[in-house]
Amino acid sequence: MRRKDFLITLPILASVLKGCIKKGYTEVILIDKELCVGCGECLNYCSYNAIYLPKTSNFWVVEEECVGCGKCEDVCEDNAIYVEQRGFDINSDNCVGCGDCAKVCEGNAITFDPEEYHVRRGRCTGCGDCIEACKYDAIYWAGGKAEINTSKCVKCGDCYKACSYGAIEKAEAHINPDKCTYCGNCYEVCKYDAVIKGTPAIMDKEKCTNCGKCYAVCPTGAIKGELYKATILQENCVACTSCISHCEFGAIKRG
Amino acid sequence: MKKRVIIFTIFLTFFLGFSHLHSKDCPSRLFANLKPIGDTNFYWGVELKSFFYNYNGENYLFGSISSAISYEGESSSFQFEGIYKDKKYTPCKDLPEISPLQIRRLNFEKYLSDNFSINLGRQEITVATGLVLDDFFDGLSFKIGDRSYLSGGAGVYSIYVAKEAIGCQKCFFYNYRPCWKNLVHTEWGDILMGFLQYNLRIKKSEYGLLYVRSQTQDPNMRTNTLSLYSKIRITRSFQIFSEFAIQHFDIDNDIAYGINTSVLKTIRYSSFGSLSLKLSYLHGSTGENSMFTPIFGTTYFGERQHFTVRQGNIYGAVLKYIPSIYKKSSIKFAYYLNSEKSAFDFISDEFDATLELNLDKREKYKILATYSVWSGVYKGSQIAVNLRIVF
């Protein structure tokens, strides 16, 4: 127990502090309704019945909105949340490296490796299927085999799909999970179903203590809640600030 | 885990490679699905194949594991593939035992310029419809040109890797093709070959001239073959393939000729899928003393009528349907009729029904089931199931 908390629990000191209130020495404690998740944790640390919360909030996951980033799983101390596959990933079979995802990525999290299309000449049989498939005249003949003019190539992936011999090496997007903001723009914009969304988080209501940490960290608003907000009863508050130090969401502040 | 798989592949490849310079061909998707080793220009892959046959009520089982490593650089490439094959209850009783451990590919290709490359080692060469040239050989080849090109090569016919040798399920055929039976007994180095080809591309069609020289220990098989071929794409859904070859036999200056031609028409409906019809005709003539015998060619006609080219006339009709709901699958019905009625009438006609199922776009996971029934001297029926997995 911290020294301050200990002192507040002493009846004599409490009465002194109450006296201070009456004399106007105390600060005003306020609750930011935007940040409060109604977890009720502050109630445990208020010795003066100065916080009013009609009911503890409770939370659930909306699967359609969840991108499986796993942030909720990380913060849940009660192991009540499970995410099987996390965050966004690229299905390399479908990705043609067109670059649409990189243009809309909010976190600059998408890189390309390889960056350009390329013919593996050792595997090219010179069948010409890729040349026929290319609508942009970006493939030409060289030594009876295909070769790609990268300045004309728009990375549509048609040549890659047309080649039966695995001779076309395509450009391919990769997502850096450290930079990903889970905005989901890449998923929305991809025409080739190449962006894979993580599996939705699964919440075990038996284990959930409604602490609200998952609600607070969810970047896509996929965790919804039946929300109640706490209120400071100023007539009881002695401004001991214990509630401030125990609120993990930073919702309680000095006035 | 991935590292261990790569190390295992490298070990397996070299282990298989140094065992024996023998191999046989089976349809493979290994080189189309190689994966890079880290950030290097090296690639690796492993392929498992299994063939189950019920032939006239008897069961046969073949299986193989192939392992490959390739290097694909800017100015050169290198390919290496080893294979282990095993068989149980096979009917290939009269054929020589060949080591189950073999090399299928071992070649180095150097790109001397954008338009000129040379290839050294065990390699595959396919020209036109495959009537005259479609096989493996050990030697040197070159290719020069851009859109149209000149290519040529010379070397030793890789008889144990040959597509028409005892590979996969195809050994049945050699049981009743005496001349090929003799050929698979041939030792490595007994057959030398050289070829020169000019391939001309006009729009989306190809035309060409091919010359092949066969120099064998057997004087009956010393031949010069000249082939004129075309692959004409009138539209994307209508194509005509044809090859006409003349063969000259040194021993008696006899002349024979072969024709392989087909027409392919595809009709596509977005809601229904696609329907393809292929009509084909194959003919091999008989000279005064000889018959058309393209040692390095393969022409696939049905599951059982898998002839290189035989004398007489074979007509084929294949109807293939790819449903729009699952484009990775297909159903195929084929009928082949051999109009030649002679002592060599092993198969008069054949009907095949095939169901093909690919579990992915790159055909790494494939299931192929075929029911065949045929008439003739060796009439019978067969159910075949092929499985393929590429890692």
Interface residues (C-beta under 8 A of the other chain):
Chain A: D93 R120 R121 G122 R123 T125 G126 G128 E132 Y140 W141 A142 G143 G144 K145 E147 K161 S164 Y165 G166
Chain B: F31 A32 N33 L34 S70 Y71 E72 S77 F78 Q79 E109 Y111 S113 D114 N115 F116 S117 T126 K143 I144 G145 D146 R147 Y149 S151 N199 R201 K204 E206 R233 R236 D360 K361 R362
